């Protein structure tokens, strides 16, 4: 498929993330924000309870993880299952659309991890060129 054909097909979509008023922009923000991407990536590995997920996504606060999960659930990417046990048990897992989105994020994450030596070398070269101002 040519690039022109791809653009034409993309233009046929009912949403345009580049448009300020498009609702897909909010979902893109939820997915590509640091905690959203890491949460979706972790859930790609399987179902997690809240505290398990918090340990897996190292550095996220309880409040931030709760807000992230709520946003992703609202967007239909995460399913929350509360079981009536004592103490209550809540499990989180990806929905079918969430699994598709997370799969694409995992590919990006793997690409970045695979290129980190180059990225770190580039950072060193960049920083060495910068002259500190006094």
C-alpha positions in Angstrom: 0.0 0.0 0.0 1.4 3.4 -0.9 1.8 6.3 1.5 -0.9 8.2 -0.5 -3.3 5.4 -0.1 -2.6 5.2 3.6 -3.2 8.9 4.1 -6.5 8.7 2.1 -7.7 5.8 4.2 -6.7 7.6 7.4 -8.6 10.7 6.3 -11.7 8.6 6.0 -11.6 7.9 9.7 -14.3 9.8 11.7 -11.7 11.2 14.2 -8.6 13.3 13.8 -6.3 13.4 16.8 -4.6 16.5 15.3 -7.9 18.4 15.7 -8.1 20.3 19.0 -11.7 19.3 19.6 -11.3 15.6 18.8 -12.1 13.3 21.7 -9.3 10.9 20.6 -6.8 13.4 21.8 -7.7 12.8 25.4 -7.4 9.0 25.0 -4.1 9.5 23.3 -2.9 11.5 26.3 -4.1 8.7 28.7 -2.3 6.0 26.7 1.0 7.9 26.0 1.4 9.6 29.4 4.1 8.0 31.5 1.8 6.1 33.9 -0.7 5.2 31.2 1.9 3.6 28.9 3.6 1.8 31.8 0.3 0.5 33.2 -0.9 -0.7 29.8 2.5 -2.3 29.3 2.4 -4.1 32.6 -1.2 -5.3 32.1 -0.1 -6.8 28.7 1.7 -9.4 30.9 -1.6 -10.4 32.4 -4.2 -9.6 35.2 -2.9 -7.8 38.3 -4.4 -6.8 41.6 -3.9 -3.1 42.4 -0.9 -3.5 44.7 0.8 -6.1 42.4 0.4 -3.5 39.6 1.8 -0.8 41.7 4.9 -2.8 42.5 5.3 -3.7 38.8 5.0 0.0 37.7 7.8 1.0 40.0 7.6 4.7 41.2 3.9 5.3 40.6 2.0 6.6 43.6 -1.2 4.9 44.8 -3.2 8.0 43.9 -1.6 8.3 40.4 -2.2 4.6 39.6 -5.8 4.8 40.8 -6.4 7.9 38.5 -4.6 6.2 35.6 -6.6 3.0 35.9 -9.9 5.0 36.2 -9.1 6.9 33.0 -8.1 3.7 31.1 -11.2 1.9 32.3 -13.4 4.9 31.2 -11.7 4.7 27.8 -12.6 1.0 27.6 -9.0 -0.2 27.6 -8.9 -1.7 31.1 -11.5 -3.9 32.8 -11.8 -3.7 36.6 -13.3 -6.8 38.3 -14.3 -6.3 41.9 -14.9 -9.6 43.7 -17.2 -9.7 46.8 -14.7 -11.3 49.2 -13.4 -10.2 52.6 -11.2 -8.3 52.2 -12.4 -7.1 48.8 -10.3 -8.3 45.8 -10.0 -6.1 42.7 -8.3 -7.4 39.5 -7.4 -5.3 36.5 -6.9 -6.7 33.0 -6.9 -5.4 29.4 -9.9 -5.4 27.2 -9.6 -6.4 23.6 -9.0 -2.8 22.4 -6.6 -2.3 25.4 -4.7 -5.4 24.4 -4.3 -4.0 20.8 -3.1 -0.7 22.1 -0.7 -2.2 24.7 0.7 -4.5 22.0 1.7 -1.5 20.0 3.2 0.2 23.1 5.2 -3.0 23.9 6.7 -2.8 20.4 7.7 0.8 21.0 9.1 0.0 24.4 11.1 -2.9 23.0 12.4 -0.7 20.2 13.5 2.0 22.8 15.1 -0.5 25.1 17.0 -2.1 22.2 18.4 1.3 21.2 19.3 2.7 24.6 23.0 2.3 24.1 22.7 4.6 21.1 20.5 7.0 23.0 22.9 7.2 25.9 25.8 7.8 23.6 23.9 10.5 21.8 23.1 12.2 25.1 26.8 12.2 26.0 27.7 13.7 22.7 25.0 16.3 23.0 25.9 17.2 26.6 29.6 17.4 25.7 28.8 20.1 23.0 26.9 22.2 25.4 29.0 24.9 27.0 27.9 25.8 30.5 26.9 29.4 30.9 28.2 31.2 34.0 
